[in-house]
Amino acid sequence: MWHQSFGLLGKSYTHDTTGSFLLGKWLYMPLCSVPLCSAVVDVAIQDYVADVASELTYQNKSPISTEVLFVFPLGPQMSMYSFQACSEDAKVQAMLQDEVPASRDEWANHHRGVGGATHGLPGDQLSVLPLPTQAQQLHEATGSWENLEYLQDQSRYPGKVFACFLGTLSPGRELVVTLRYVQELSREPDGAARFVLPHTLHPYTQLYAWNCHSNHLPYSLLLTASLQSPRGVANVQANCSLTPLIYTAQDHSTAQVSLAGSPPGQHDLELLVYFGNPSAVSAVVEKGNPEAPPGSLLGDPMVLVTLAPSIPEPVPGQRQSGEFIFLLDTTFLEHAQDSLLFLLKSLPLGCYFNIYCYEAASVGIYPQSVEYTQDNLTNALWRIPSTGSSLGDTNLLETLRSVYSTPRPRGHARQLFIFMTGLPSDKEAIAAEVCHHRNSHRCFSFCFSEDSAALAVALARETGGEVTYVSSNNSMTAVVLQCLKRALKPAAEVVSLSWTLPRGLEVEVLGGTPQSIFQGQHSLLYAQIHGQAQDTTVAKGVMTLQCSLEGEDVTHTIEFPLCSQGDGRLAGHRLAVRSLLQRLFLEAASGSGDEPRHRAVEISLASGIICPFTSYVGIRTSQRVTWYRGPLALLAPCQSHIPCQLVELPGSCKDSSCYPVTIWVPPGWLTAVRESWRVLRRLTCGIAALPNRGACSKEHKPLPPSISSLKYVDPTAYVLRSPIFGPWSTEAFAECQKLAALQSEDGSWALSSGLASVLEVDEAEIKRKMPGEVMEPSIWATVLAVTWLHRPDKCYQDYCELLEAKAVTWLCSQAVSQLDKCLEAANNLLGSSVKPNIFRL
């Protein structure tokens, strides 16, 4: 298999001892990787935004020529904007083109010369083709390679990769690859920005590099990182040796650090950048491209806004704000009534909730969300079976529109739990609807089939939520409760931004401002400054963040210099483009007319950031011989088109090892390999389709191409959780289910015959052993229930953790002085040895 590190992949030529290829006889050579000799990487990190420029030098150390293919995996938060490869006799440059050019006039307006600047941007940016005739020729060239299906079929790496065929590399020759990309960095729980060097730039696991028992890398790596933050750069940690941090500004807002010595030999190279105040709000202005038109997305300055307010840790089981809306289809209701019971019982006091059973009627339990009380909970549990009794076509779209039309309780962050057992037919419109309301809520998506995974990922990605793939009914409840636990993290709510700028300037927040920011998350916004300041003496702007924390209004006021900063690499601008292109694509895919598509193509071609309406193409320029000075030297270099595109790889679930698995292929041209594989694939597919033939020949015709926003969603971009539980899980679930059904909404249990049955103790015995100091039987009953949950050799943590937290909180508020005596009596009655710390004593 192709190894996930990728980089340059090569196929060698060979022949028999007579010097000629043998007809009907193949000689096999292993597929190998062209060795990396050196890598020079320059990283610029601004808060949680990174721009990476790299130069990779490869050398063919084989005694025979090798065809090479450069493959670079693109993570879910990465966008490449420049690629070029140079050898002694040729240069390959990646360019962008409109997938469907409308007319020659549009091409003339948008495209200049091959390899030159586009829309006034620097020459290192991805360019576009000059004429539609060349684009058509290139479509034919790339189409003849079956969209790199051979790479797709053999890869074990899931996700998108950039692949470009670079031709043949002679023995001893070198190839220099220049690659640039931007990336949004993840935020660690302690507030650090986490940067990981891609495998292609540090391929420590590749077969050619080294063996499993050696720490020596046969290539050199020079890494330099420039760090910047208005909060100040506090520290940098890495899993390798770094040079001392050098500050380049007195206020420590900028710094530099470099790799010292060798990179880690058996691990990814990781950097953790810590800022002066990890929980803070910051704003910094990035200057626009001076060559871009004023008023354009790339021409005007961009404010990079980081919202990471300090949110205190909650007490488990306490009253908590929040609006929880559960969207269930009828199939889920048939098989998951018990899971829904645990979900509703585990909600905290103080929140709001509602339940929608989406089908033809899109019915809600309540017209709008109601407060979480015992009466409302009992009524909801009673009404659920009748609401989902009539089966019909699922209508998730209308249900979502009904949810979004209801008012949100002020100060309560809205979170949707969407359960999908199948893929709705109007999936494009659903994704666009959720994207339109992405700032007002977040989604926790649960899919029960692989066909709905892409939609589930899209909904979670657009709203900053999570997606979970549930493989069995036994694990469903535990998985859902784990997500609810994460959803119960407190949030800064009613978030709003206001700006104070000199007259003549205004700010546009691209994509809007989220209404809630949850603990452990941060919001990275891109705000563009338009206009011309009338008062040039005012050198600062003011941004004010207002939000609500635990019911109290909080205000953050940030001053930022209006003088544009940055090194001209436009990292913030390009990531703003990336975010805008995703939204425009959803609008176009949902049938919003041609305007979103035209705008997306224009922005993509101008910025060098690909979108589904544009595609990569490769231009190979052959260099003329340098020693000849005759008339032919005045001729333009020879140009040709080569395969170069984004490829979606399905990946493999096989376990990886230290060495990549080798594919054995016949010698000769790479075309022969591809053609052989394609013919074999068609033959096997044809044999498999034989039993189905004869019914209708139209069924075997390929579907016409169509726009699909979900086609470009990588289901691996988010963790699909489906844990495996032990054989005790079913028994534990049944025991917990009975106990959960008896718990009140405040977390307490009543002393009843039902509770006695669950505890397997006679009710009269329970009443007789109740301590005399206890004035309320429910206190004694609740202590018994919590103690029972901690019996030896039992584990109910996956199901009852939230129920127990509510119960302990209720006990601490009712009878702290009585808990010692109650716990001692409960341990004696149940034969357990629960410690006082369980009750926070």
Steps between C-alpha positions, in 0.01 A plus 500: 500500500599861458626623831324790669817713504490528121739755346661371180388155393689334218484201265823366358561355155677171438551248222641153453866415457476527122416867525150476357154453647357151465159467342264303722749498787504767773794573722388649833662780696376640831337842516738726688516854638748752365720596799471842658841665534411822679199698618499872579182607680402854597194520729322824589253462789260782590292385799312200356588561134805354327660563162757240392754540220715197423770402254560127456796356311475142370765296321467183298770280650393203291717401199193512275247767409189533712158648433401713797168606645485765772224438754421738787222425750278801581356502850147623568626847600765542228496674162789497254557816296830443319677199347800483270756231415828567316760268355797569277296482182140579597270689732154388610256754640153439640234737377129555548223500245124530492349151483239614245615813313191687382652693210826625352419849633493370860835332448644820356380695802626255762817350352835634393807318379597153609716508810458874544318704761124495525289795609815684600621233743861391547645242264532234773122467516307236314426637153236420239492395136475774236262349242202266507652286227794419727260421783309259281824332398599467863164350594566234239850441635394465860191302413714242322658417836166397642527775765794320654276207596803279526627712788153501653475123485842431653520761775450430869483874579142626533418853393602752237845507343658724240661285231714616210687285247849648457634288215818296490800561725832375364758325721684741725276795407335722759150644519411804711138535612371831639176472693298761694183458701296662777337330796278571799668356808324307772482637853618281785307496832768724655461754220810408297496505121602156369697471177597163351741478210341289223653160423600613153732760652631257763457145358660313789290186444579443133678184395785679329567719802608260767417180682302457819808462718699803389476864598693628198309690232663513155367850428550840657221716637534873556197643680449864596186629669395866525245554777268795548214588734372828647466309828872432496692179436564336837668170417551230239516128575591222258582131492846586368783740576438865418719808507428751777197718435612833353261792540501749214273756673529658843144409595572134412229510231737345244765232538701244306613147569676234295566130505824419680662175400314208352120471485326221693585171335188300579230764556327791334663835560262701718510856628287638783493880501384664823379857509501759777136444593359172369144603589467838339364697209737638238491685168781565254486663158658320204582723206347420165669436172606839358465367145141381549212735416387722792177376650569140404531213744878488461554873460352639823654442846374204701455490878578159650281470808552230764220454751603279791329640810574346839215268596502348852464128560149391597405291802368164373127468540434866582238719337615590154375706211465366148241400244509134392291400199480136391412418139400137458373303205244226540752221446704630791188510718430134430840388628623767740227584748732399782781726373259793488394428858860527623554815295200681646565384855861621478414859407586760765256715693469850362519405132235498226418209274278380217462189284416483130407179321569592140282330243230627268350721772824616670327494837650650814412389851455866592446805274833630630755396759375480858673509837629170633253408775352173621161574344647595162729197506218260587278648232775471238570135583130425479453673164802358316347164395191663349707762319710240322226243445422587137781405268568716198775655293748683717480878472806623684518822294158627603564394858822703507320800357235461770770492768677808364172692487443459875647758739803396700476558877731791579822393666460138395740364236311292243628150424339250264528122532415359155451125459511368141438138412505572127596766248225753422436571134533877546842478665642800312224731621541366855873579503434848360227569759725402789786706355271803477427474875847378603564792736185441707567142613719192476405150390580160643432260213443128545501280189407134497598425139800580285292677235401771748853553637590778255189701589556445872858626467389806303245602765749462784781675313295804409388558858808397700334187636579130490399202290466144623454177310300250706549140391272318744204560726697380803751782472253769396403620847856523631618683187214748512556568870871563439404766246246650740772526763712705259195705403449593866817706507413862583503767235532872454157591367334795325833581333518824302775716350501876450764715332623857540701622200593834347238660280502352153589147609264211563542136595336194346528175698513230233256228598363688800564462873408183693238552768668255738858392575537180700765421756812351345422649160602822333349695217724629223332778304606689189383862484581719201551875522349695210526865406746783547559673835410868494702572813848362449614608849299218663733200500294251701169322484294354783320165504254425781386147584186465711374167629325335792681264738291319758232764467737794547585744221869512409673757278844478337639812332799460271700775333692407188725704269346580163840491332508175310738236628630175363764379257285517188426127491123566536435198723192655658365614164539155349334324793217753480469408133494131589218551749302716257539248216356223716188705569459607138525139388222394738283779367565398140445130570165570665369665182542869584565601139818572307621797702669297782683291241625798298617676815673186629687453170609864495628488859671163450688609188602828662629345823652173383277302740319217326125448525274229353432724197870533415765237447875461501683458175870447439715679245837345421750738342803332340817707520707566188866397504710775654817454293334570164496868400356470149170634364300213652592628845247779449212254477267470798546196722284201416190468719276199559218399730545238770260335749470713814196499725339440838422134564259364759649187656275248675785362710535159657412363841800266503751547775808695398854385568838660507548428131256580220359202313661464158299466180650288225435644154615407147782699342457759229316823481275610784221510245526125457462453873195719512342341195558148632347590833206672332427204271518258794268723703248517217517123450432423868221758516348356184503148641338619820225676302408198285223365731324839493493543124191460288253694707561843355804617312450855621591395852859445394549844346704740710313781666555848359742716699337721761602744765518345845624682805538168681729356232777719637437425868767283657330271758840457668527873571314441824543206735229242441460345843359151539655339810492130565347390827550178693248218546388652830363802313153357427442388859625828644281694261186310605575557870568870450193543287269398783674733742499793255127469440436560871718811538337843522614792286682658798714187547324347799330164545184434697488213751274253318444134427645557152829623645505208744459260208798653317714489815383140563424587863164468676325838526423444869868429564595825328262700719617323816870573428444869426706711747293682760663832414350493150180700486427449130470145354612622154840592648547145624373357171737717294801403714410134449469544122839672471664241726345220292660647186844444659459133587813285469561340159240727340558786260216734417717800418412504131129524570449666838782752540275799430211355700730451799638855472149642519418278797811600697437869429145464628618320814762767576233767475256313724683319779877535514504439878310171462708346220765339725242300696304414185809374318604281792153347520482453122834317491382267775168431329642440150828342607707759322791727596433829324733782605373839622667683209230360271262736680756787491559466875 
